[in-house]
Amino acid sequence: MSQEFFAAPGADVSDKANIGNGSKIWHLAQVREEVQMGRDCIVGRGAYIGTGVQMGDNCKVQNYALVYEPAVLEKGVFVGPAVVLTNDTFPRAITPTGELKSASDWEAVGVTLKEGCSVGARSVCVAPVTVGRWALIAAGAVVTKDVPDFALMAGVPAKRIGWVSRAGKPLVADGDNLKCPDTGALFREDNGILIELEETNA
């Protein structure tokens, strides 16, 4: 485990986790065994990072978020306060015969969060789902299906209500294209897929 990270008093960080340089893990957070965490990540107060979870560089997991294994967070992912990434498709505490289930009685399935996406406060991603690159999940949404790149999702269950740019701002019409009001980046929608025409100018 790297020694070039900060763990606040009361944080529970396994000696078997691999934490990247510059990362910060705050009070009461728990980081389990075999976690692979990139550089310059932030894990907020009371957050949980499950066994073997993979996190890229520059991720932010806010206070009391629950990231259950085998979740994968690519670089630059934002997980808001009290978000839950589930890992059990058909959860039960006991077997059909009434015995307490053990780890061998079920198979964990994970949530994948692609580069740059954001999952808003108190959202739930029901595994197995993938949230696409630079997508934005509104606060309180329940994601039950895969999310396209750059999609703006809201509701229960979550539905696409628009598109966002890399800056996270809703796109506006610009002739036949869509445009980021902050960066000027241009996009085109084609059969429910957003195609990036220009890199951001910011």
VOBA-1610 file (N, C-alpha, C; in pm, whole numbers, padded with zeros to 5 digits, always signed):
BEGIN
Met+00085-00120+00000Met+00000+00000+00000Met+00088+00124+00000Ser+00057+00219-00088Ser+00134+00342-00096Ser+00123+00420+00035Gln+00232+00490+00071Gln+00230+00573+00191Gln+00212+00720+00158Glu+00192+00753+00030Glu+00184+00892-00012Glu+00040+00939-00025Phe-00045+00901+00072Phe-00182+00947+00073Phe-00218+00988+00215Phe-00332+01058+00230Phe-00377+01104+00360Phe-00499+01024+00403Ala-00495+00971+00525Ala-00611+00906+00586Ala-00639+00976+00719Ala-00758+01032+00733Ala-00795+01105+00854Ala-00808+01011+00972Pro-00793+01062+01094Pro-00816+00980+01212Pro-00957+00919+01208Gly-00965+00790+01234Gly-01093+00722+01231Gly-01126+00659+01098Ala-01052+00690+00993Ala-01072+00620+00865Ala-01018+00478+00878Asp-01086+00384+00813Asp-01048+00242+00819Asp-01000+00200+00681Val-00869+00200+00662Val-00811+00170+00532Val-00732+00040+00543Ser-00772-00060+00466Ser-00705-00189+00472Ser-00560-00178+00428Asp-00474-00253+00496Asp-00334-00263+00455Asp-00320-00332+00320Lys-00426-00400+00275Lys-00422-00471+00148Lys-00483-00388+00034Ala-00517-00262+00062Ala-00565-00172-00043Ala-00446-00101-00105Asn-00458-00066-00231Asn-00353+00006-00303Asn-00405+00146-00332Ile-00353+00243-00260Ile-00404+00380-00267Ile-00302+00468-00339Gly-00347+00541-00441Gly-00258+00624-00521Gly-00210+00748-00447Asn-00097+00798-00490Asn-00038+00918-00432Asn-00135+01037-00439Gly-00138+01114-00332Gly-00219+01234-00327Gly-00364+01213-00293Ser-00407+01090-00276Ser-00547+01065-00242Ser-00574+01099-00096Lys-00699+01132-00066Lys-00741+01170+00070Lys-00863+01088+00109Ile-00857+01029+00228Ile-00965+00945+00280Ile-01006+01004+00415Trp-01130+01047+00426Trp-01171+01126+00540Trp-01234+01041+00651His-01269+01108+00761His-01314+01045+00885His-01426+00944+00861Leu-01414+00830+00926Leu-01515+00724+00928Leu-01534+00653+00794Ala-01458+00689+00693Ala-01466+00615+00566Ala-01400+00479+00583Gln-01447+00382+00505Gln-01387+00249+00505Gln-01347+00212+00364Val-01220+00171+00348Val-01167+00125+00220Val-01119-00018+00242Arg-01183-00112+00171Arg-01162-00255+00199Arg-01040-00312+00125Glu-01018-00440+00149Glu-00906-00512+00091Glu-00913-00511-00062Glu-00794-00510-00123Glu-00778-00523-00268Glu-00837-00408-00348Val-00877-00300-00282Val-00920-00181-00356Val-00801-00127-00434Gln-00825-00090-00558Gln-00725-00026-00642Gln-00772+00118-00667Met-00709+00213-00598Met-00750+00353-00606Met-00640+00434-00672Gly-00677+00516-00769Gly-00579+00595-00842Gly-00526+00714-00763Arg-00456+00799-00833Arg-00396+00919-00774Arg-00502+01027-00752Asp-00478+01107-00646Asp-00555+01229-00623Asp-00706+01206-00614Cys-00746+01095-00556Cys-00888+01068-00530Cys-00928+01124-00394Ile-01057+01148-00377Ile-01111+01193-00249Ile-01225+01099-00210Val-01217+01046-00089Val-01323+00962-00033Val-01376+01033+00091Gly-01502+01074+00086Gly-01558+01158+00190Gly-01593+01083+00318Arg-01631+01160+00418Arg-01665+01109+00550Arg-01772+01001+00540Gly-01747+00889+00604Gly-01846+00783+00615Gly-01869+00703+00488Ala-01793+00727+00384Ala-01812+00652+00259Ala-01757+00511+00273Tyr-01808+00421+00190Tyr-01764+00281+00191Tyr-01719+00243+00052Ile-01597+00189+00043Ile-01542+00140-00083Ile-01517-00010-00065Gly-01595-00092-00136Gly-01595-00237-00113Gly-01474-00309-00165Thr-01459-00432-00122Thr-01344-00515-00155Thr-01324-00523-00306Gly-01204-00490-00350Gly-01168-00505-00490Gly-01222-00400-00584Val-01288-00297-00532Val-01337-00190-00619Val-01218-00123-00688Gln-01238-00086-00814Gln-01134-00020-00891Gln-01175+00125-00916Met-01083+00217-00886Met-01107+00360-00905Met-00990+00420-00981Gly-01020+00496-01085Gly-00916+00564-01160Gly-00869+00690-01089Asp-00781+00764-01152Asp-00730+00889-01096Asp-00842+00994-01086Asn-00827+01084-00989Asn-00910+01205-00978Asn-01059+01176-00959Cys-01092+01068-00890Cys-01232+01040-00857Cys-01268+01107-00725Lys-01395+01144-00713Lys-01448+01197-00588Lys-01568+01114-00545Val-01560+01055-00426Val-01671+00981-00367Val-01711+01059-00242Gln-01830+01119-00245Gln-01869+01211-00140Gln-01921+01139-00015Asn-01953+01218+00086Asn-01988+01166+00218Asn-02099+01061+00212Tyr-02075+00950+00281Tyr-02173+00843+00305Tyr-02219+00771+00177Ala-02145+00786+00070Ala-02173+00705-00049Ala-02130+00561-00024Leu-02200+00466-00084Leu-02173+00324-00068Leu-02139+00265-00205Val-02013+00229-00222Val-01964+00177-00350Val-01932+00030-00329Tyr-02029-00055-00363Tyr-02012-00199-00337Tyr-01941-00267-00453Glu-01858-00365-00415Glu-01784-00444-00512Glu-01880-00527-00598Pro-01844-00553-00724Pro-01718-00518-00793Pro-01729-00393-00881Ala-01766-00281-00824Ala-01781-00158-00901Ala-01648-00117-00964Val-01659-00051-01080Val-01544+00006-01148Val-01574+00153-01176Leu-01487+00241-01126Leu-01497+00384-01152Leu-01376+00424-01236Glu-01401+00469-01357Glu-01291+00516-01440Glu-01245+00654-01392Lys-01148+00712-01458Lys-01089+00837-01410Lys-01190+00952-01415Gly-01178+01040-01315Gly-01258+01161-01313Gly-01404+01142-01281Val-01441+01035-01213Val-01581+01008-01180Val-01620+01080-01051Phe-01742+01134-01048Phe-01798+01197-00928Phe-01915+01113-00877Val-01909+01076-00751Val-02016+01002-00683Val-02065+01089-00569Gly-02189+01135-00577Gly-02241+01232-00482Gly-02273+01175-00345Pro-02310+01262-00251Pro-02340+01219-00115Pro-02453+01116-00112Ala-02431+01011-00033Ala-02532+00908-00006Ala-02576+00830-00130Val-02497+00833-00236Val-02523+00748-00353Val-02501+00602-00313Val-02577+00510-00377Val-02558+00367-00356Val-02535+00300-00491Leu-02425+00228-00502Leu-02400+00141-00618Leu-02420-00002-00570Thr-02530-00066-00612Thr-02565-00197-00559Thr-02481-00307-00624Asn-02495-00429-00570Asn-02419-00542-00628Asn-02492-00676-00619Asp-02621-00675-00590Asp-02696-00800-00575Asp-02827-00787-00651Thr-02843-00865-00758Thr-02961-00853-00843Thr-03088-00897-00770Phe-03079-01004-00693Phe-03195-01058-00621Phe-03157-01076-00473Pro-03155-00968-00395Pro-03103-00976-00259Pro-03193-01052-00163Arg-03131-01137-00084Arg-03196-01206+00027Arg-03095-01218+00140Ala-03144-01211+00264Ala-03058-01234+00379Ala-03038-01382+00405Ile-03139-01465+00367Ile-03134-01608+00398Ile-03158-01690+00272Thr-03119-01816+00281Thr-03143-01911+00172Thr-03289-01958+00177Pro-03337-02029+00074Pro-03474-02080+00077Pro-03503-02172+00197Thr-03397-02230+00255Thr-03416-02317+00371Thr-03403-02242+00503Gly-03385-02109+00496Gly-03385-02029+00618Gly-03249-02005+00680Glu-03143-02050+00615Glu-03009-02028+00669Glu-02954-01894+00622Leu-02873-01832+00706Leu-02811-01705+00671Leu-02721-01724+00548Lys-02741-01640+00448Lys-02660-01653+00327Lys-02515-01614+00355Ser-02424-01683+00288Ser-02282-01651+00297Ser-02236-01598+00162Ala-02111-01559+00153Ala-02057-01504+00029Ala-02066-01603-00086Ser-02063-01731-00055Ser-02069-01832-00161Ser-02210-01859-00211Asp-02311-01798-00148Asp-02450-01822-00185Asp-02503-01725-00290Trp-02421-01632-00335Trp-02465-01537-00437Trp-02345-01485-00513Glu-02372-01429-00630Glu-02266-01377-00716Glu-02281-01226-00730Ala-02179-01153-00686Ala-02184-01007-00692Ala-02178-00960-00836Val-02260-00860-00868Val-02256-00794-00998Val-02231-00646-00974Gly-02159-00582-01066Gly-02112-00447-01037Gly-02172-00339-01125Val-02150-00216-01081Val-02182-00096-01157Val-02053-00042-01216Thr-02058-00001-01342Thr-01942+00060-01407Thr-01974+00206-01436Leu-01888+00294-01387Leu-01903+00438-01411Leu-01788+00481-01502Lys-01822+00525-01622Lys-01722+00559-01723Lys-01663+00698-01698Glu-01554+00725-01767Glu-01475+00847-01749Glu-01561+00973-01742Gly-01537+01053-01637Gly-01595+01185-01628Gly-01741+01193-01591Cys-01809+01080-01570Cys-01952+01087-01540Cys-01975+01129-01395Ser-02097+01174-01368Ser-02135+01218-01233Ser-02267+01155-01193Val-02273+01110-01068Val-02393+01049-01012Val-02437+01135-00895Gly-02554+01199-00907Gly-02599+01297-00810Gly-02640+01239-00676Ala-02653+01327-00578Ala-02680+01290-00439Ala-02801+01199-00426Arg-02786+01095-00344Arg-02891+00999-00310Arg-02944+00921-00430Ser-02870+00918-00538Ser-02908+00832-00650Ser-02874+00687-00617Val-02941+00595-00686Val-02912+00453-00675Val-02887+00398-00815Cys-02776+00329-00833Cys-02748+00258-00957Cys-02763+00110-00927Val-02861+00046-00993Val-02895-00093-00966Val-02816-00182-01061Ala-02721-00255-01005Ala-02633-00340-01085Ala-02709-00453-01150Pro-02663-00499-01269Pro-02546-00446-01340Pro-02585-00338-01440Val-02533-00218-01424Val-02553-00111-01521Val-02420-00041-01546Thr-02413+00025-01662Thr-02299+00107-01699Thr-02348+00249-01725Val-02284+00345-01661Val-02313+00486-01685Val-02204+00539-01777Gly-02245+00593-01892Gly-02151+00630-01997Gly-02064+00750-01964Arg-01966+00773-02051Arg-01870+00882-02036Arg-01943+01016-02029Trp-01906+01097-01928Trp-01951+01235-01912Trp-02102+01246-01892Ala-02170+01135-01866Ala-02313+01141-01836Ala-02335+01206-01700Leu-02457+01252-01677Leu-02492+01318-01551Leu-02624+01260-01501Ile-02620+01199-01381Ile-02738+01141-01317Ile-02789+01240-01213Ala-02914+01284-01228Ala-02970+01383-01137Ala-02987+01325-00997Ala-02989+01413-00899Ala-03007+01372-00760Ala-03136+01293-00744Gly-03127+01183-00669Gly-03244+01103-00636Gly-03291+01008-00743Ala-03219+01000-00854Ala-03259+00911-00963Ala-03230+00765-00927Val-03301+00674-00994Val-03275+00531-00980Val-03243+00477-01120Val-03117+00439-01139Val-03069+00395-01270Val-03082+00244-01279Thr-03163+00197-01374Thr-03187+00054-01389Thr-03143+00001-01525Lys-03103+00091-01615Lys-03057+00051-01748Lys-02931+00128-01782Asp-02852+00074-01876Asp-02730+00141-01918Asp-02761+00282-01968Val-02665+00372-01942Val-02681+00514-01973Val-02583+00552-02084Pro-02630+00619-02191Pro-02538+00659-02298Pro-02440+00768-02253Asp-02330+00779-02327Asp-02236+00889-02306Asp-02310+01023-02315Phe-02276+01116-02228Phe-02324+01254-02228Phe-02473+01269-02194Ala-02539+01161-02153Ala-02683+01169-02125Ala-02710+01239-01992Leu-02818+01315-01988Leu-02869+01374-01865Leu-02990+01292-01824Met-02979+01225-01708Met-03080+01130-01663Met-03146+01178-01534Ala-03278+01157-01525Ala-03350+01195-01403Ala-03470+01104-01386Gly-03517+01090-01261Gly-03642+01021-01234Gly-03626+00881-01182Val-03742+00819-01152Val-03748+00683-01098Val-03851+00604-01180Pro-03807+00513-01266Pro-03667+00488-01301Pro-03612+00602-01386Ala-03481+00613-01391Ala-03418+00724-01462Ala-03443+00716-01612Lys-03473+00831-01671Lys-03490+00843-01816Lys-03408+00961-01865Arg-03369+00953-01992Arg-03290+01062-02047Arg-03379+01182-02073Ile-03341+01298-02017Ile-03418+01421-02036Ile-03339+01525-02115Gly-03219+01491-02155Gly-03138+01583-02232Gly-02996+01530-02247Trp-02908+01621-02290Trp-02766+01589-02306Trp-02683+01694-02234Val-02565+01654-02188Val-02474+01748-02123Val-02336+01739-02190Ser-02257+01843-02169Ser-02122+01847-02222Ser-02024+01793-02119Arg-01896+01794-02155Arg-01792+01756-02058Arg-01792+01849-01937Ala-01839+01973-01957Ala-01847+02069-01847Ala-01968+02044-01758Gly-02054+01950-01797Gly-02172+01919-01716Gly-02291+02009-01742Lys-02283+02095-01842Lys-02392+02188-01871Lys-02484+02132-01980Pro-02615+02152-01964Pro-02707+02106-02069Pro-02675+02171-02203Leu-02682+02091-02309Leu-02652+02141-02442Leu-02770+02220-02496Val-02740+02319-02581Val-02842+02403-02642Val-02835+02387-02793Ala-02947+02412-02860Ala-02952+02398-03005Ala-02862+02502-03071Asp-02794+02457-03178Asp-02708+02544-03258Asp-02717+02498-03403Gly-02822+02543-03472Gly-02848+02493-03607Gly-02884+02345-03602Asp-02814+02265-03680Asp-02838+02121-03681Asp-02764+02050-03569Asn-02685+02123-03493Asn-02601+02065-03389Asn-02650+02105-03251Leu-02581+02055-03150Leu-02600+02097-03012Leu-02469+02155-02963Lys-02476+02251-02871Lys-02357+02326-02832Lys-02349+02339-02681Cys-02227+02329-02627Cys-02206+02357-02485Cys-02200+02507-02464Pro-02285+02563-02379Pro-02284+02708-02358Pro-02158+02759-02290Asp-02083+02671-02223Asp-01961+02713-02155Asp-01838+02707-02245Thr-01822+02596-02316Thr-01696+02572-02388Thr-01709+02591-02538Gly-01831+02593-02589Gly-01849+02603-02733Gly-01836+02470-02806Ala-01810+02361-02736Ala-01797+02230-02800Ala-01927+02194-02870Leu-01915+02133-02989Leu-02030+02099-03071Leu-02055+01949-03072Phe-02183+01912-03078Phe-02226+01773-03077Phe-02338+01756-03179Arg-02361+01631-03216Arg-02475+01598-03300Arg-02539+01470-03249Glu-02672+01470-03241Glu-02744+01350-03197Glu-02777+01265-03318Asp-02751+01136-03309Asp-02778+01044-03419Asp-02835+00915-03362Asn-02967+00897-03380Asn-03034+00776-03334Asn-03011+00747-03186Gly-03026+00850-03105Gly-03014+00833-02961Gly-02872+00827-02908Ile-02776+00857-02994Ile-02635+00862-02953Ile-02582+01002-02978Leu-02507+01055-02884Leu-02450+01188-02900Leu-02307+01175-02951Ile-02280+01241-03063Ile-02148+01237-03125Ile-02079+01370-03100Glu-01960+01364-03044Glu-01883+01484-03014Glu-01809+01527-03140Leu-01838+01648-03187Leu-01778+01698-03311Leu-01648+01773-03288Glu-01637+01835-03171Glu-01517+01913-03139Glu-01478+01887-02995Glu-01349+01887-02971Glu-01303+01884-02832Glu-01334+02016-02766Thr-01349+02015-02634Thr-01376+02140-02562Thr-01265+02241-02584Asn-01304+02368-02594Asn-01207+02476-02614Asn-01159+02537-02483Ala-01212+02488-02370Ala-01176+02546-02240Ala-01034+02514-02204
//
